Amino acid sequence: MIYPDGQPTKQYKDEWLKENPIYQNTVPCDKVFQPDFALSHLHFHDFVEISIVAEGCGMVCVWNKVFECKRGDVYIINANVPHGRFRKKEEEPFTVRNLIFDVGDWFTGEPADPDSPRYCYGVFDEDILAALVPARNRSLETVERLWQMLEQEAAEKSPEWMEAVRAHLTVLLITLGRYAEESRTASALRPKDRRIVSYVMRTVRERYSDRDLTLEEIAESLFLSKSYLSKLFYRDTGGYFHEYLRSVRLTRACSLLKETEMTNEQIVYSCGLKDVPSFYRLFKSQFSMTPNQYRIQTQKKFRNNEYKGGERQMSILAEISENLQKGKAKVVKELVQQAVDQGIPVDQILNEGLLGGMSVIGEKFKNNEVYVPEVLVAARAMNMGAQVLKPLIEEAGIKATGKVCIGTVKGDLHDIGKNLVKMMMEGKGLEVIDLGTDVEPETYINTAIEQNCQVICCSALLTTTMGVMEEVVKKAEEAGIRDKVKIMIGGAPVTDDFCKKIGADKYTPDAASAAEAAVALCAAC
């Protein structure tokens, strides 16, 4: 399969990776090298492409720079990077073996985070863009052996094949990263300036809807001059900033035309475009049709497939829940935005998508099917999705299921358990006020009164600080709120007998149980 401009497209992702989460092929490059590279053809997602030159020699274009490559050369490129591959001459063979995968499908934590130096196990060193590794002799044999094992596992799909693929893929990336360290060739693709350009592109993708976004604003945030950043962007990408910004906005507009019933005025506002007339002119010049013609053509196919009213609505909410459970924060954020754009009620997105997924994680954590790391990444994904919904929740007047304040008692600075309980409670739809650590008994009481909390949650890890919990109960009685506010306690040394002894309302042994108990107590108040 030949990709446009040497890149996997959004259509490729939808049609191929849905059934083939890791894909390999061997392709002859039938495009002769041309020095120009069209920035407008970029497609942004979390693909990483690993390619080995299997036959002949050719050219690889990365960041508007051209590199010659020959048999044995391996190049690893994030799909966010402008790149392409070409034959040098019509009569010369140039065959490349490709392995393309979605990073988020196979890795979690730092290896899956493009902002981390350990992205893809550090194969890109301090940069997240590209690496070129000349693999020769024994190093080439090692790479090809790992490649063959990947292909075999992906093709046969034997029991636990995905775990095997993840393991082989990890070893392959670590191996390539070591070869890249040994080779100075790779450094040619990683000047410091590329990180600046990468930041600019990421800013555009995150803030394309901001009509006031300018290169000058981004330059000021980087303490650079506008002219310098403009030259830097053009030098490394081959295109101008305003062309790239326009391309991102138009790509988003196409998605909204196809997937929603938003009016052109709403789309113009959502995509940060100037006005409807200029949107029409720009769209027609780019696609040789009006936005309405594009909508008619694409929505007909769109609706005839999986995107049918309620079916699609249920599908996207299930996708939000599923990806949240996997900790895919960026995917969750995108899906939540899609659900909003499709007009799905905010409370339904919140309850069936985000909170539904977090409830599953809570239950699995309670049953020891997942552990703290999985809970943390799931909570991060939920927070990313909640950021999209927050202004809409306020507009809709949707209220939390209850309000609690939580903290680690005076004399105790431990907060890991407390933070985990907080995440679980938020995952149940509760509003949680975090008081931090070393919290005075009076602080719990004052906060509960001022913020109208229904539950006070006290955590302790040290046996010597457990007595403070009894002080909290007494202070609540003195303040006259004991019959209005419930008190929960927890922590490693705490027991149910201790809870009854000091007169607290509820003890729970783990974070998931604490969240469930807090919901029940709030409902009873």
C-alpha positions as CSV (number, residue, x, y, z in Angstrom):
1,M,0.0,0.0,0.0
2,I,1.4,3.4,-1.0
3,Y,0.6,6.3,1.3
4,P,0.0,9.8,0.0
5,D,3.3,11.7,0.4
6,G,4.7,8.7,2.2
7,Q,2.3,9.0,5.2
8,P,-0.5,7.0,6.7
9,T,-3.7,9.0,6.5
10,K,-6.7,9.3,8.8
11,Q,-8.6,7.1,6.4
12,Y,-5.8,4.5,6.7
13,K,-6.1,4.5,10.4
14,D,-9.9,4.1,10.4
15,E,-10.0,1.4,7.7
16,W,-6.9,-0.6,8.5
17,L,-5.8,-0.2,12.2
18,K,-9.4,-0.9,13.4
19,E,-8.8,-4.6,12.4
20,N,-5.0,-4.6,12.3
21,P,-3.6,-2.7,15.3
22,I,-0.1,-3.3,14.1
23,Y,0.5,-3.4,10.3
24,Q,3.5,-4.4,8.3
25,N,4.1,-4.5,4.5
26,T,6.8,-4.3,1.9
27,V,6.3,-1.7,-0.7
28,P,8.3,-0.5,-3.8
29,C,8.4,3.3,-3.8
30,D,7.0,4.3,-7.2
31,K,7.4,8.0,-6.7
32,V,10.6,9.7,-8.0
33,F,12.0,12.3,-5.7
34,Q,10.8,15.9,-6.1
35,P,12.3,18.6,-3.8
36,D,9.0,20.3,-2.8
37,F,7.0,19.0,0.1
38,A,3.4,20.1,0.7
39,L,2.8,20.9,4.3
40,S,-1.0,20.9,3.7
41,H,-0.9,17.2,3.3
42,L,-0.1,16.5,6.9
43,H,-2.3,14.2,9.0
44,F,-1.8,14.2,12.8
45,H,-2.3,11.3,15.1
46,D,-0.2,9.0,17.2
47,F,1.2,6.8,14.5
48,V,4.9,5.9,14.5
49,E,6.4,4.5,11.3
50,I,9.5,2.3,11.4
51,S,10.9,1.5,7.9
52,I,13.9,-0.6,6.8
53,V,15.3,-0.1,3.3
54,A,15.1,-3.6,1.9
55,E,16.4,-3.0,-1.6
56,G,18.3,-0.4,-3.5
57,C,18.8,3.2,-2.4
58,G,16.6,6.3,-2.4
59,M,15.8,9.6,-0.6
60,V,14.0,10.3,2.6
61,C,12.5,13.8,3.1
62,V,12.2,14.8,6.8
63,W,11.3,18.3,8.0
64,N,12.0,19.6,4.5
65,K,15.5,18.1,4.6
66,V,16.6,15.4,2.2
67,F,18.7,12.4,3.3
68,E,20.0,9.6,1.1
69,C,19.4,6.1,2.4
70,K,20.4,2.6,1.3
71,R,19.8,-1.0,2.2
72,G,19.9,-1.6,5.9
73,D,19.1,2.0,6.9
74,V,16.2,2.2,9.4
75,Y,14.3,5.4,9.9
76,I,11.7,5.9,12.7
77,I,9.4,8.8,12.3
78,N,6.4,10.1,14.3
79,A,3.5,10.8,12.0
80,N,3.4,14.4,13.2
81,V,6.5,15.0,11.2
82,P,6.4,16.1,7.5
83,H,8.1,13.3,5.7
84,G,8.2,11.2,2.5
85,R,10.3,8.7,0.7
86,F,11.3,8.5,-3.0
87,R,13.3,6.8,-5.6
88,K,16.2,8.8,-6.9
89,K,15.8,7.7,-10.5
90,E,13.0,6.0,-12.5
91,E,15.0,2.9,-13.3
92,E,16.5,2.3,-9.9
93,P,14.7,-0.1,-7.4
94,F,13.9,1.2,-4.0
95,T,11.9,-1.1,-1.7
96,V,11.0,-0.4,1.9
97,R,9.6,-2.6,4.6
98,N,7.2,-0.8,6.9
99,L,5.9,-1.3,10.4
100,I,3.2,1.2,11.5
101,F,1.6,1.3,14.9
102,D,-0.5,3.5,17.1
103,V,1.6,4.3,20.1
104,G,-1.4,4.6,22.4
105,D,-2.6,1.1,21.5
106,W,0.6,-0.6,22.7
107,F,2.1,1.6,25.5
108,T,1.1,3.6,28.5
109,G,2.8,6.2,30.7
110,E,6.0,7.9,29.6
111,P,6.6,5.7,26.5
112,A,3.2,6.8,25.2
113,D,3.5,10.5,26.1
114,P,4.9,12.5,23.2
115,D,6.1,15.2,25.6
116,S,8.3,12.7,27.5
117,P,12.0,12.1,26.6
118,R,11.1,8.4,27.0
119,Y,8.5,8.5,24.3
120,C,8.8,5.2,22.4
121,Y,11.5,4.2,24.9
122,G,13.8,7.1,24.0
123,V,14.3,6.2,20.4
124,F,14.0,9.9,19.5
125,D,16.4,10.9,22.3
126,E,15.5,14.4,23.5
127,D,13.4,15.1,20.4
128,I,10.1,13.3,19.5
129,L,10.4,13.7,15.8
130,A,12.6,11.4,13.8
131,A,15.7,9.1,13.9
132,L,17.8,7.6,11.1
133,V,19.8,4.5,12.1
134,P,22.2,2.8,9.7
135,A,21.8,-0.9,10.6
136,R,24.7,-3.0,9.3
137,N,25.8,-6.6,9.6
138,R,25.0,-8.0,13.1
139,S,22.8,-5.0,14.0
140,L,20.7,-5.4,10.9
141,E,20.4,-9.2,11.7
142,T,19.1,-8.2,15.1
143,V,16.5,-5.7,13.8
144,E,15.3,-8.1,11.1
145,R,14.9,-11.0,13.6
146,L,12.8,-8.8,15.9
147,W,10.8,-7.6,12.9
148,Q,10.2,-11.2,11.8
149,M,8.9,-12.1,15.3
150,L,6.6,-9.1,15.3
151,E,5.2,-10.1,11.9
152,Q,4.7,-13.7,12.9
153,E,2.9,-12.8,16.2
154,A,0.6,-10.3,14.4
155,A,-0.2,-12.7,11.6
156,E,-0.8,-15.9,13.7
157,K,-2.6,-14.2,16.6
158,S,-1.8,-17.1,19.0
159,P,-2.9,-16.9,22.6
160,E,-1.7,-13.7,24.3
161,W,-0.3,-12.5,20.9
162,M,-0.8,-8.8,21.8
163,E,1.4,-9.2,24.9
164,A,4.0,-10.8,22.7
165,V,3.8,-8.0,20.1
166,R,4.1,-5.4,22.9
167,A,7.2,-7.1,24.2
168,H,8.9,-7.5,20.8
169,L,8.0,-3.9,19.9
170,T,9.5,-2.6,23.1
171,V,12.7,-4.6,22.5
172,L,12.8,-3.3,18.9
173,L,12.5,0.3,19.9
174,I,15.1,0.0,22.7
175,T,17.5,-1.7,20.3
176,L,17.0,1.0,17.7
177,G,17.4,3.7,20.3
178,R,20.8,2.2,21.3
179,Y,21.9,2.1,17.6
180,A,20.8,5.7,17.2
181,E,22.9,6.7,20.2
182,E,25.9,5.0,18.7
183,S,25.4,6.6,15.3
184,R,26.0,10.3,14.7
185,T,23.8,10.1,11.6
186,A,20.7,10.3,13.7
187,S,21.7,13.6,15.2
188,A,21.3,15.3,11.8
189,L,17.6,14.9,12.2
190,R,17.4,16.4,15.7
191,P,18.5,20.0,16.0
192,K,17.1,21.9,19.0
193,D,15.2,24.2,16.6
194,R,12.9,21.3,15.6
195,R,11.6,21.1,19.2
196,I,10.5,24.8,18.9
197,V,8.7,24.1,15.6
198,S,7.1,21.0,17.1
199,Y,5.8,23.1,19.9
200,V,4.3,25.6,17.5
201,M,2.5,22.8,15.5
202,R,1.2,21.3,18.7
203,T,-0.1,24.7,19.9
204,V,-2.0,25.1,16.6
205,R,-3.5,21.6,16.9
206,E,-4.7,22.4,20.5
207,R,-5.8,26.0,19.9
208,Y,-7.0,26.0,16.3
209,S,-10.5,27.3,17.5
210,D,-8.9,30.4,19.0
211,R,-9.6,33.1,16.3
212,D,-7.0,35.4,17.9
213,L,-4.2,32.8,17.8
214,T,-1.1,34.3,16.0
215,L,2.5,33.4,15.4
216,E,3.4,36.6,17.3
217,E,1.7,35.4,20.4
218,I,3.4,32.0,20.2
219,A,6.8,33.7,19.6
220,E,6.3,35.9,22.7
221,S,5.6,32.8,24.8
222,L,8.9,31.3,23.6
223,F,10.8,34.6,24.1
224,L,11.6,34.7,20.3
225,S,10.9,37.3,17.7
226,K,8.1,36.7,15.2
227,S,10.3,37.0,12.2
228,Y,12.8,34.5,13.6
229,L,10.1,32.0,14.4
230,S,8.5,32.5,11.0
231,K,11.8,31.8,9.2
232,L,12.4,28.8,11.5
233,F,9.0,27.3,10.8
234,Y,9.4,27.7,7.0
235,R,12.9,26.3,7.0
236,D,12.0,23.2,8.9
237,T,8.6,22.5,7.3
238,G,8.7,24.0,3.9
239,G,5.5,26.0,4.5
240,Y,4.3,29.1,6.2
241,F,2.7,29.3,9.6
242,H,-0.6,30.8,8.3
243,E,-0.9,28.0,5.7
244,Y,-0.5,25.4,8.4
245,L,-3.0,27.1,10.7
246,R,-5.5,27.3,7.8
247,S,-4.9,23.6,6.9
248,V,-5.6,22.5,10.5
249,R,-8.8,24.6,10.7
250,L,-10.1,23.3,7.4
251,T,-9.4,19.7,8.3
252,R,-11.4,20.2,11.5
253,A,-14.2,21.9,9.5
254,C,-14.4,18.9,7.2
255,S,-14.8,16.6,10.2
256,L,-17.7,18.7,11.5
257,L,-19.4,18.9,8.1
258,K,-19.3,15.1,7.9
259,E,-20.0,14.1,11.4
260,T,-22.4,16.7,12.8
261,E,-25.4,18.8,11.9
262,M,-23.8,22.1,12.9
263,T,-24.5,25.1,10.8
264,N,-21.8,26.8,8.8
265,E,-21.9,29.7,11.3
266,Q,-21.2,27.3,14.2
267,I,-18.5,25.5,12.2
268,V,-16.8,28.8,11.5
269,Y,-16.9,29.7,15.2
270,S,-15.7,26.3,16.3
271,C,-12.7,26.3,13.9
272,G,-11.5,29.8,14.6
273,L,-12.3,30.9,11.0
274,K,-13.0,34.5,10.0
275,D,-16.6,34.5,8.7
276,V,-18.9,32.4,6.5
277,P,-18.2,34.1,3.2
278,S,-14.4,33.7,3.5
279,F,-14.9,30.1,4.7
280,Y,-16.9,29.4,1.6
281,R,-14.3,30.9,-0.7
282,L,-11.4,29.1,1.1
283,F,-13.2,25.8,1.1
284,K,-14.1,25.9,-2.5
285,S,-10.6,26.9,-3.6
286,Q,-9.2,23.9,-1.6
287,F,-11.7,21.2,-2.4
288,S,-13.4,22.5,-5.6
289,M,-16.8,22.3,-3.9
290,T,-18.9,24.2,-1.4
291,P,-19.1,23.1,2.2
292,N,-22.8,22.1,1.7
293,Q,-21.8,19.9,-1.4
294,Y,-19.1,18.3,0.7
295,R,-21.5,17.6,3.5
296,I,-24.1,16.0,1.2
297,Q,-21.4,13.7,-0.4
298,T,-19.7,12.6,2.8
299,Q,-22.7,12.3,5.1
300,K,-24.5,10.0,2.7
301,K,-21.7,7.4,3.1
302,F,-21.2,8.4,6.7
303,R,-24.8,7.6,7.7
304,N,-25.0,4.4,5.6
305,N,-22.2,2.9,7.7
306,E,-21.8,2.9,11.5
307,Y,-22.8,6.5,12.2
308,K,-26.5,6.0,12.6
309,G,-28.3,8.2,15.1
310,G,-28.6,6.3,18.4
311,E,-26.3,3.5,17.3
312,R,-23.4,6.0,16.8
313,Q,-24.4,7.8,20.0
314,M,-24.1,4.6,22.0
315,S,-21.0,3.6,20.1
316,I,-19.1,6.8,20.9
317,L,-20.1,6.7,24.6
318,A,-18.8,3.1,24.7
319,E,-15.6,4.3,23.0
320,I,-15.1,7.0,25.6
321,S,-15.6,4.5,28.5
322,E,-13.3,1.9,26.9
323,N,-10.5,4.3,26.1
324,L,-10.8,5.9,29.6
325,Q,-10.3,2.4,31.1
326,K,-7.1,2.1,29.0
327,G,-5.9,5.5,30.1
328,K,-5.8,7.0,26.6
329,A,-6.2,10.6,27.7
330,K,-5.8,12.2,24.3
331,V,-8.2,9.8,22.6
332,V,-10.8,10.4,25.4
333,K,-10.5,14.1,25.0
334,E,-11.1,13.9,21.2
335,L,-14.0,11.5,21.6
336,V,-15.7,13.7,24.2
337,Q,-15.3,16.7,21.8
338,Q,-16.8,14.6,19.0
339,A,-19.7,13.6,21.3
340,V,-20.3,17.3,22.1
341,D,-20.2,18.2,18.4
342,Q,-22.7,15.5,17.6
343,G,-25.2,17.1,20.1
344,I,-25.2,14.3,22.6
345,P,-26.4,15.7,26.0
346,V,-23.6,16.7,28.3
347,D,-25.0,14.7,31.3
348,Q,-25.1,11.6,29.1
349,I,-21.5,12.0,28.0
350,L,-20.5,12.6,31.6
351,N,-22.5,9.7,33.2
352,E,-22.4,7.0,30.5
353,G,-18.9,7.8,29.1
354,L,-16.6,9.3,31.7
355,L,-18.1,8.2,35.0
356,G,-19.2,4.9,33.5
357,G,-15.6,4.1,32.5
358,M,-14.3,5.2,35.9
359,S,-16.8,3.0,37.7
360,V,-15.5,0.0,35.8
361,I,-12.0,0.8,36.9
362,G,-13.1,1.3,40.5
363,E,-14.8,-2.1,40.5
364,K,-11.7,-3.8,39.0
365,F,-9.4,-2.1,41.5
366,K,-11.7,-3.3,44.3
367,N,-11.4,-6.8,43.0
368,N,-7.6,-6.6,42.5
369,E,-8.0,-6.9,38.7
370,V,-6.1,-3.6,38.1
371,Y,-3.7,-1.7,40.4
372,V,-2.7,1.9,41.3
373,P,-0.9,2.7,38.0
374,E,-4.0,1.7,35.9
375,V,-6.2,3.8,38.2
376,L,-3.9,6.8,37.8
377,V,-3.8,6.8,34.0
378,A,-7.6,6.2,33.9
379,A,-8.1,9.2,36.2
380,R,-5.9,11.3,34.0
381,A,-8.0,10.4,31.0
382,M,-11.2,11.2,32.8
383,N,-9.8,14.6,33.8
384,M,-8.9,15.4,30.2
385,G,-12.4,14.6,29.1
386,A,-13.9,16.5,32.0
387,Q,-12.0,19.6,30.9
388,V,-13.9,19.6,27.6
389,L,-17.2,19.3,29.4
390,K,-16.6,21.7,32.3
391,P,-17.9,24.9,30.7
392,L,-20.9,23.0,29.3
393,I,-21.7,21.4,32.7
394,E,-21.8,24.9,34.2
395,E,-24.1,26.2,31.5
396,A,-26.4,23.2,31.8
397,G,-26.5,23.6,35.6
398,I,-25.6,20.0,36.2
399,K,-24.8,19.4,39.8
400,A,-22.4,16.9,41.4
401,T,-23.9,14.0,43.2
402,G,-22.4,15.3,46.5
403,K,-19.6,17.4,48.0
404,V,-16.9,16.1,50.3
405,C,-13.7,17.5,51.8
406,I,-10.7,15.2,52.2
407,G,-7.2,15.5,53.7
408,T,-4.5,13.7,55.6
409,V,-4.7,14.5,59.3
410,K,-2.3,16.8,61.3
411,G,1.2,15.4,61.8
412,D,1.0,13.1,58.7
413,L,2.4,14.1,55.3
414,H,1.5,11.0,53.3
415,D,-0.9,11.7,50.4
416,I,-0.7,8.8,47.9
417,G,-3.7,7.0,49.4
418,K,-5.6,10.2,49.9
419,N,-5.1,11.2,46.3
420,L,-6.2,7.8,45.1
421,V,-9.4,8.1,47.1
422,K,-10.0,11.6,45.7
423,M,-9.7,10.3,42.1
424,M,-12.1,7.5,42.8
425,M,-14.6,9.9,44.4
426,E,-14.4,12.2,41.4
427,G,-14.9,9.2,39.2
428,K,-18.3,8.7,41.0
429,G,-19.4,12.3,40.2
430,L,-18.6,13.8,43.6
431,E,-17.2,17.3,44.0
432,V,-14.0,16.9,46.1
433,I,-12.2,19.6,48.0
434,D,-8.7,18.5,48.7
435,L,-7.2,20.0,51.9
436,G,-3.8,18.4,51.4
437,T,-1.7,16.9,54.2
438,D,-1.1,17.9,57.8
439,V,-4.6,19.2,58.2
440,E,-5.8,20.7,61.5
441,P,-9.1,19.3,62.9
442,E,-10.6,22.9,62.7
443,T,-9.8,23.1,59.0
444,Y,-12.0,20.1,58.3
445,I,-14.9,21.6,60.2
446,N,-14.5,25.1,58.8
447,T,-14.4,23.8,55.3
448,A,-17.4,21.6,55.7
449,I,-19.4,24.6,57.0
450,E,-18.2,27.1,54.4
451,Q,-18.5,24.8,51.4
452,N,-21.6,22.9,52.5
453,C,-19.9,19.5,52.4
454,Q,-21.9,16.5,53.3
455,V,-18.9,14.3,54.1
456,I,-15.6,14.8,55.8
457,C,-12.9,12.3,54.8
458,C,-9.8,11.8,57.1
459,S,-6.8,9.8,56.1
460,A,-3.8,8.6,58.2
461,L,-0.9,6.4,57.5
462,L,0.9,6.8,60.9
463,T,-0.4,5.1,64.0
464,T,0.7,8.2,66.0
465,T,-1.7,10.5,64.0
466,M,-4.8,8.3,64.3
467,G,-5.9,10.2,67.4
468,V,-6.4,13.3,65.4
469,M,-9.4,11.7,63.7
470,E,-11.2,11.5,67.1
471,E,-10.5,15.2,67.5
472,V,-12.2,15.9,64.2
473,V,-15.3,14.0,65.5
474,K,-15.3,16.0,68.7
475,K,-14.8,19.4,66.9
476,A,-17.8,18.5,64.6
477,E,-19.9,17.9,67.7
478,E,-18.8,21.2,69.2
479,A,-19.6,23.1,66.0
480,G,-23.1,21.6,66.0
481,I,-22.8,19.9,62.6
482,R,-22.4,16.3,63.7
483,D,-25.9,15.5,62.7
484,K,-25.5,17.1,59.3
485,V,-22.1,16.0,58.2
486,K,-20.9,12.4,58.0
487,I,-17.3,11.6,58.9
488,M,-15.3,8.9,57.0
489,I,-11.9,7.6,58.0
490,G,-9.3,5.4,56.3
491,G,-5.6,4.5,56.0
492,A,-3.3,1.6,56.6
493,P,-3.5,1.4,60.4
494,V,-7.2,2.3,60.7
495,T,-9.8,-0.4,61.4
496,D,-13.5,-0.6,61.7
497,D,-13.3,-1.1,65.4
498,F,-11.3,2.1,65.7
499,C,-14.0,3.9,63.6
500,K,-16.7,2.7,66.0
501,K,-14.6,3.6,69.1
502,I,-14.2,7.3,68.1
503,G,-17.7,7.7,66.8
504,A,-17.0,8.2,63.1
505,D,-19.6,7.2,60.6
506,K,-17.7,5.0,58.1
507,Y,-14.5,3.1,57.6
508,T,-13.5,1.7,54.3
509,P,-10.4,-0.5,53.5
510,D,-9.7,0.8,50.0
511,A,-10.2,3.7,47.6
512,A,-13.0,2.1,45.5
513,S,-15.1,1.2,48.6
514,A,-14.5,4.7,50.0
515,A,-15.9,6.3,46.8
516,E,-19.0,4.1,47.0
517,A,-19.5,4.8,50.7
518,A,-19.2,8.6,50.1
519,V,-21.9,8.5,47.4
520,A,-24.2,6.6,49.7
521,L,-23.6,9.0,52.6
522,C,-24.1,12.0,50.4
523,A,-27.4,10.6,49.2
524,A,-28.5,10.0,52.8
525,C,-27.8,13.6,53.9
